[in-house]
Amino acid sequence: MKNSTGFPGSALPRPHHPPASDFLYWPPQFQAYGYRIIDRLFFSRPVAASGSGSPLPYGPELRVRYRSAGVERSIDAFMDHNVVSGLLVVKDGRIVLERYGLGLTPSDRWSTMSTVKSVTAMLVGAAIQDGAIGGIDDPADRYLPPLAGSGYEGVTIRQLLTMSSGMDWSEVYSDPASNVNQYSRHLAAGTPDGVISMLCGLDRRWNAGTRWHYNTGDTYLLGRVLVAALGRPLAGYLSDKIWKPAGMEFDAFYTLDAPDGHEIGGSRAGMALRDFGRFAQVILDDGVIGGTRILPEGWVDAALRPSFLFGSQDQDFGSIRSSRLKGYGYSWWIGEDGSAQAHGFAGQRIFLDRGAHLAVITLSAFPQLPHVPEPLPDRHGELRLFTEAVRDALTA
């Protein structure tokens, strides 16, 4: 059918979205919008919330000033300088700071990026508690037979949790030819089993369990192992074990590797800022929700201590040097100060100080190469300075 201009179709309004296939190297003008609509760009499955929102009371608002490169900065200046969309500080179960920027609102689900790795890792503990997984030294191919005969054959769940599979993987976000960008394009295309076929084609570089090497593919497989062991979608399991019991305020979502496919355990999920805080509170409470133990006793302690200490060869990866990280646990980064941290691309972070019962969540849109000139500002170092000032202010 033709319209009055003689051309087929009707000139109805349609949204213009950033290209999903270029997700990891979007220019800055795409980031703040695109990170809020990930579920429209990729296939996704909701993580149902309780609908009510558990009490997360507000305390007196925290006032923070800090110095960076000889310049004193306020909270607002920190958010502007570090391109922050969401900032939440929870102390002793009370919100003492909550700020929104870049158009983010309380109900928006911002992309978790790789912070969801730390969420998925906690579900492994829940699955062990429920008897669906025997233990973390089980080989992953016991639950996921397609791994047999590949470089991943014999790699254990522990080695996936700690990114010590030994596989030859390139996690260079600014390189379109890197493994992580190939993985991202498979997810955008939604080809069934495209990612697992790619991973099964990787070569082994080191003996499994001997060296830490950051690999988003490892956590993708961890999610697939969980789905196979549980015999159900991961989104529903997260909803039943944590999202509903913890009284999350808004539905979250996992993205999928294909239409009606498997959840992506290691990247690009989405959740609202205050629910990031509620998840952090579950970990601060040792995996106990409302008096019910969700995670095995001792699991949080094991997950949040370093399984691998970083060597000189690791210092230039990501934020290790700037954030002063000393090692890697069960998909959690461990700080030199004893903190546990979940990190995600472009500045997403959950910071936990268990001794102080403190969580600091930051959601950001750090501009990425090659769209901004080098040298890049040390935004991770800036975040560390701000967090240290938060701790000092709360101590004072």
Secondary structure, DSSP 8 states (H G I E B T S, - for coil): -B-TTSSBS----------GGGGGG--HHHHHHHTT-HHHHS-EEEE---SS-----B-S-----EEETTEEE-HHHHHHHTTEEEEEEEETTEEEEEEE-TT--TT--EEEETHHHHHHHHHHHHHHHTTSS--TTSBGGGT-GGGTTSTTTT-BHHHHHTT-S-B-----TT-TTSHHHHHHHHHHHT-TTHHHHHHHT--B-S-TTS-----HHHHHHHHHHHHHHHTS-HHHHHIIIIITTTT-SS-EEEEBSSTT--B-TTS-EEE-HHHHHHHHHHHHTTTEETTEE-S-TTHHHHHTS-SEE--GGGTTSTTTTTTTEEEE-SS-EEETTS-EEEEETTTEEEEEETTTTEEEEEEE----TTSS-SS---HHHHHHHHHHHHHHHHH-
